[in-house]
Amino acid sequence: MIFIVDLLLMLIDLTYSILNAIIQTFLQPRLKCIDGELCLITGAGGALGRLFALEFAKEGARLVLWDCNTAANEQTAKLARELGAQVHTFTVDLSKRQSIYETAGRVREEVGEISMLVNNAGVVAGRRLLECPDELLERTLLVNCHALFWMTKAFLPQMKVKNHGHIVTVASALGLFSTACVEDYCASKFGAVGFHESLTHELVAEGHVDIKTTLVCPYIVDTGMFAGCEIRRELRSLIPPLDPLYTVQQSMKAILAEQQMICIPRLMYIPYIARALLPWDANVATYRFMGGDKCMLPFIKNAELKSSNGHIKSS
């Protein structure tokens, strides 16, 4: 009897969720106010991180900006302060767990408890697997995936105490489906997606319903991180690299609407669903038609020419 009741409740919840999602697709969702919230953004010195900082500043949030590049981070802070935001900057190496924990302690002591965490930082080695130094592969996984664990362990406990907060994971469409020659990046982003989803389930199971999560999965963003990446010529106008500002603005809408996941553009939901439903060979055939199986080759070539000294591309 209990099973039947639970089944009916599940079907009701399922129907409500689907109908609500359909409605939200066509109606402007209500956006929450984050005025005064303390927001930490990693990779704040990069293109997307800087734009996130400025968008959060416009919403009245207080900012804590982390980046390994002090000069770039301070430039972001300068721009955010010009918008009237209160900003604190910290130089952090996200590939080092101890650096994260020590800096998190400084943030709590000098600034306060973080209520919004935007895990935006990301890197890619830009080398073929068998030609890539191990330390570059490890750095991609450390920054893009492992750092999510340390960041969450550092700041989630206080969110749980207050049952208030929001954790944003900026992953990638390449965390939902893969392509060739960027094994390090795909593995790290698949890991980021898995981590984020499991964390979300845990928060719901524990009853922390007021700690929100948002997973952001954009297509290639025109920041230079994947410079040279190209799909089939005839399809490039249909799926061009994303404008960074557009990407961040769409992400902000999802965050403020407390949307659990967003793919940018919406077209990215198609290969995500197809990967799960179609046979492997069917997906391979589709990738080949679109040029997705070789789209990273120009990027790899450019990265090798520009980074012969092992420089790491970062977002």
N, C-alpha and C positions, 0 to 999 in steps of 0.2 A: 504493500500500500504506500509506504514511504517512497519507494522507488518511483511509483506512478506519479505521485504528487511532485517529486523533484523533476521528473521528466516534463510534466506540464509547465512547471515554473521555468524550466530551461527553455522550452519552446516559446513561451511568452516573452522571455528576455531576448531570445534570438530574433523573434519577429519585431520587437520594439527596437532593437539595435539596428536592424536592417532598414526599417522605415525611417528611423531618426537620421541615419547616414544619408539616405536618399533626400530627405527634407533639407538637411544641412548643405547638401550639394547645390541646391537651388536657392536657398535663403542665406542672407548674411548672418553668420553666427554672432552671438553676443560675445564681445571681447572683454577680457578681464582687465582691471586696472592694476598696474604694477608700480605706481608712483610710490617711491620710498623703499621699494624692495632692493635688497643687496644682491647684485648679480655678478657672478664670476664668469669670465669668458676666457677660455684658453686659446692660444694662437691668436691673440688680439692684435699682434703686429702684422699679420697677413691680410690679404685682400678681404676674405670673408669675415674674419675676426674683427677687422676695423669697421666694416659695415654693420655687423651685429652690434658692436659697441655704440655706434651712432644711432641706430634704431632704438636700442634700449634707452639711450640717453634722452631721445625725443619723448619716450614714454614716462620719463621721470624717475627711472631707476638709478640707484647709486651703483657705481661700477668698481669692480676689482678686476684688473687686467693682467693676465699672465702671458708671458712669451719668453722664448730663449734669446730673442733679439731685443736688447734694451732700447736701442735707438728707435726702432720701428714701433715698439710698444709705447714709448714716450710720445711719439708723433700721434698715435691713436688717442692717447690721453689728452693731448693738446686740443685735438679736434673735438673731442667729447666735452671738454671743459668749456669750449667756446659755445656749446649748446646749453651750458648751464649745469652740466652734470658734476656731481662729486665723484672724483676718480682717485683710485689708489693703484699703483703699478708695482709689479713684482717680476723679477727675472727668474725664470724657472726652467730647468731641463726636465721635460716630462718623460724622458727615457730613463730617469733615475728615480726610483721609488722614494729614496730618502729625501731627495730634493722636494718632492711633492709633499711629503708629510711635514717636513720642517717649515716649508713655506705656508702650508695650511695652518700650522700652529701660529705663525706670525700673523696671518690674516685674522684669526680668531682673537688674538690678543690686541692687535693694533686697530682693527676695523670693526669686527663683530661677526655674527653668525650669518653665513651665506643662506639665502632663501631661494635663489635661482642659480642653477649651475648649467652652463652651456659648454659642453665638451666639444669644442670645434677644431682643435689643433689636429693636423694631419700631415704626414710625409709619405713619399714614395721613393724607392731606390732608383728607378729608371734604368734598370739593367735586366738582361735575360737571366733566368735563374742560375744556370751553370756558369755564368760569367760574373755573377754578383758577389762581392765580398760578404762573408757571413755577418760582419758587423753592421752592414747596411740593411740586410734582411732583418736582423734582430731589432734594429732601431725602428723600422717600420711597424713591426708588431708591438714593440714597447710603447711607442707614442700613440698609435692608432687604436690599440686594443688594451694592453695591460694597464695603461694609465687610467683607463675608465674605472678599473677596479680600485686603484689607489685613491682617485679623486672621490669616488663614491664612499669609500670607507672613511675618508677624511671628513666629509661634510654631511652625509646622510644621517648619522646619529642624532644631531641636533634637530634636523628636519622631523625625525620621528618623535622626538620629545614634544615638539610643538604641533605635530601632525599638520605641517604646513611646508610647502616647498614645491619646486618644479625642476626636474632634471631633463635636460635636452641633450640628445646624442646626435651630432651631425655625422652621419655615416656616408653612404653612397649607394647609387643604384648598383654598383659593383659589390655591394654587400647582400644583394638580393639575387643576382645572376652574375655569372663570371664571363671573362674573356681571356684571350691568350696573352702571355708574356708579362703579366703583372701579378704573378702568383703571390708576392709579398703583400701587395695592396689588397687584392681580393680576399686573401686569408684574413687579414687584419680587419677588413670591413665586415666580412661574414661574422667574425668574432664579435665585432661591435654590435651588430644587429642581434645576435644571439644573447649577448650579455644584457642589452637593453630590454629585450622582450622578457627574459627570465626575471630581471629585476622588477619589471612592471607587474608580472604575475605575483611575485613575492609581496609587493606592497599591497596589492588587492587582497591577497589571501590573509594578510595580517591585519586588514581593516584600516590601513593608512590611506583612506580614499581621498584625502585632501593633499596628498603628495602626488603631484601630477608628473607625467612623463610624456615627452614628444620625441619621436624618431624621425629624423630628416634624411631622406634618401634622394639626393639630386643626381641628375645626369651630369656629364662632364661640364664643369663651370669654367668659363673663360678667364681664368686667373693666371694662366701660364704654367700651372702645375702639370698639365698634360698637353703642353704645346706640341702641335703636329699630329695629334690623334685625329683620324678621319675615318668616317664610314663611307659607304659607296657614294660616288659623286651625285647620282640622281636623287639620293635621299637626304643630302646634307641640308637642303632648305627646309625639309620636313622636321628634322631633328638637329638643329644647329647647337653648338655649345651655348650654354646658358649665360646670360648676362649676370654678373655677380650681384648687382643691386636687386634685380628681379628675384634672384634666388633667395636672397636674405629677406626681402619683403614678403615673399610667399611663405617663407619659414616663420616669420614673425606673426603673420596672420594665424598660422596653425598653432603657434605657441600661445598666443593670447586667447585663442578660441579653445585652448586645452585639448587640441586634437591629438590623438595618440600617435598618428603616423601620417606623413605626407611624402609622396613621390613627386618630384619636380622634373619635367612636366608630368601631367597626368598620364601621358602616353606610356610612361615607364611602368605603369601597372600591368600593361599587356605582356611584356616579356617576363615579368615576375610571375604572373598567373600561368603563362604558357610553359615556363620552366617546370612548374609543378604538375601540369596536366598532360603535356605532350611527351611522347617517347624521346629518349636522348637523341636519336638520329634525326628526329624531326626538328629539334632545337638546333642541332648542328647545321642542318640544311638552311634553316632560317638565318642563322648567324652568317653563313657563307654568302647567302643572297644579299644580305645587308652590308657585307664587308666587315662585320663585327669580329670575325676570326682573325683578321689582319690589321684591325684599326690601330693597334698600338705600335705597329712596326715603325712608322715615321716618328712617333714620340720617342721610342727607344733609340733610334738613330740620332735624333736631335739631342737627347739626354747624354748619349755617349760622346758626342762631339763637344758639347758644352761642359760636361762634367767628367772629363778624363782624369781629374784628380780625386774623384769620389764624392764630389759635392752632392748633397741630398736635396731633391726638390721638395719644397713644402708649400702648403696652401696659405 
